[in-house]
Amino acid sequence: MDTQRPERLRQHPEQRFAGSRHQFDLAAEAQNLAGEVAAGQGGHRQQSLYKHGPTSVSLFLFERLTRLSPHRTKGIVMIHVLRGHLQVTADGEAHDLRAGNLLVLAPEVQHGVVAYEESQMLLTVTLEPAANAPE
């Protein structure tokens, strides 16, 4: 039985998130992410660019007509569309978002995403203090 783990595609988060300053070329990050071998579940790709304490910043690439199923997060959610056309349904209300649009959701708002064309999204989540506390 082969127990070897596949080679890591990305730098380990411990190194990636280290340091006190982080600058990103989002176009270059998107190009690198698009060049990875296979899309993830649901036809989208994602990479955590930064995580510290309660805050995380992730880049998502969506193929046309792919989605994120409805879910809730125990923190403030900021969805910034960098490219393309997304529809975010939040608590049953549809928000039509295109490049340059930003949608901010309060904690626990159920939301799902559908990409009507190839799209890029920057997602920032800041967890509520209770959600970030160690158990």
C-alpha positions as CSV (number, residue, x, y, z in Angstrom):
1,M,0.0,0.0,0.0
2,D,1.4,3.3,-1.1
3,T,1.2,5.8,1.8
4,Q,3.2,8.6,0.1
5,R,1.4,12.0,0.1
6,P,1.3,13.9,-3.2
7,E,3.7,16.7,-3.6
8,R,2.4,20.0,-2.2
9,L,1.2,22.4,-4.9
10,R,1.6,25.5,-2.8
11,Q,3.9,26.8,-0.1
12,H,2.8,25.5,3.4
13,P,0.5,28.0,5.1
14,E,2.9,28.4,8.0
15,Q,5.4,30.0,5.6
16,R,2.8,31.7,3.4
17,F,1.1,33.5,6.3
18,A,4.3,34.4,8.2
19,G,5.6,38.0,8.5
20,S,4.0,41.3,9.3
21,R,3.3,42.5,5.7
22,H,1.8,40.8,2.7
23,Q,1.4,42.3,-0.8
24,F,-0.4,40.4,-3.6
25,D,-0.6,40.8,-7.3
26,L,-4.1,39.4,-7.7
27,A,-3.8,39.0,-11.4
28,A,-0.6,36.9,-11.0
29,E,-2.2,34.9,-8.1
30,A,-5.2,34.2,-10.3
31,Q,-3.0,33.1,-13.2
32,N,-1.0,30.7,-10.9
33,L,-4.3,29.3,-9.5
34,A,-5.7,28.8,-12.9
35,G,-2.6,26.9,-13.9
36,E,-3.1,24.2,-11.2
37,V,-3.9,20.8,-12.5
38,A,-7.6,20.5,-11.6
39,A,-10.5,22.6,-10.4
40,G,-11.8,21.7,-6.9
41,Q,-15.2,20.6,-6.0
42,G,-18.0,22.3,-7.9
43,G,-15.7,23.5,-10.7
44,H,-14.1,26.3,-8.8
45,R,-10.5,26.9,-7.5
46,Q,-9.6,28.7,-4.3
47,Q,-6.5,29.6,-2.4
48,S,-6.1,31.2,1.0
49,L,-3.9,34.2,0.5
50,Y,-3.7,35.2,4.1
51,K,-5.0,34.1,7.5
52,H,-4.3,35.6,10.9
53,G,-6.5,35.3,14.0
54,P,-10.1,35.8,13.0
55,T,-9.4,37.1,9.5
56,S,-8.8,35.2,6.3
57,V,-8.5,36.4,2.7
58,S,-9.1,33.9,-0.2
59,L,-9.1,34.1,-3.9
60,F,-11.7,32.1,-5.8
61,L,-11.8,31.3,-9.6
62,F,-15.1,30.1,-10.9
63,E,-15.7,28.4,-14.2
64,R,-18.9,29.3,-16.1
65,L,-22.1,28.0,-14.4
66,T,-20.3,26.7,-11.3
67,R,-21.4,27.4,-7.7
68,L,-20.9,27.4,-4.0
69,S,-23.8,25.7,-2.2
70,P,-25.7,27.8,0.3
71,H,-23.9,27.9,3.7
72,R,-23.5,30.1,6.8
73,T,-20.4,31.6,8.4
74,K,-19.9,32.7,11.9
75,G,-18.3,36.0,10.8
76,I,-18.6,39.0,8.6
77,V,-18.3,38.0,4.9
78,M,-17.0,40.4,2.3
79,I,-17.3,39.3,-1.3
80,H,-15.5,41.5,-3.8
81,V,-15.9,40.5,-7.5
82,L,-12.7,41.1,-9.4
83,R,-13.8,39.8,-12.8
84,G,-16.9,38.3,-14.3
85,H,-20.5,38.0,-13.1
86,L,-21.7,36.3,-9.9
87,Q,-25.0,36.0,-8.4
88,V,-25.0,35.8,-4.6
89,T,-28.2,34.8,-2.9
90,A,-28.2,35.9,0.7
91,D,-31.1,35.0,2.9
92,G,-33.2,34.4,-0.2
93,E,-32.4,37.7,-1.9
94,A,-30.4,37.7,-5.1
95,H,-27.5,40.1,-5.6
96,D,-26.2,40.5,-9.1
97,L,-22.5,41.3,-8.8
98,R,-20.0,42.3,-11.5
99,A,-16.4,43.3,-11.5
100,G,-15.8,46.1,-8.9
101,N,-18.9,45.2,-6.8
102,L,-18.6,44.4,-3.1
103,L,-21.2,42.7,-1.0
104,V,-20.8,42.6,2.8
105,L,-22.9,40.1,4.8
106,A,-23.4,40.0,8.6
107,P,-22.5,36.8,10.5
108,E,-24.8,33.8,10.0
109,V,-26.4,35.1,6.8
110,Q,-27.0,32.1,4.6
111,H,-25.5,32.6,1.2
112,G,-24.6,30.8,-2.0
113,V,-22.8,31.8,-5.2
114,V,-23.4,31.1,-8.9
115,A,-21.0,32.2,-11.6
116,Y,-22.7,33.2,-14.8
117,E,-19.4,33.4,-16.6
118,E,-15.7,32.8,-15.7
119,S,-15.2,34.9,-12.6
120,Q,-12.8,35.9,-9.9
121,M,-13.8,36.7,-6.4
122,L,-11.8,37.9,-3.4
123,L,-13.4,36.7,-0.1
124,T,-12.5,38.2,3.2
125,V,-14.0,36.7,6.4
126,T,-13.6,38.0,9.9
127,L,-14.9,35.6,12.4
128,E,-16.8,36.7,15.5
129,P,-14.7,36.5,18.7
130,A,-16.7,33.5,20.0
131,A,-16.2,31.6,16.7
132,N,-12.5,32.2,16.9
133,A,-12.0,31.1,20.5
134,P,-10.2,27.7,21.0
135,E,-12.5,24.9,22.2
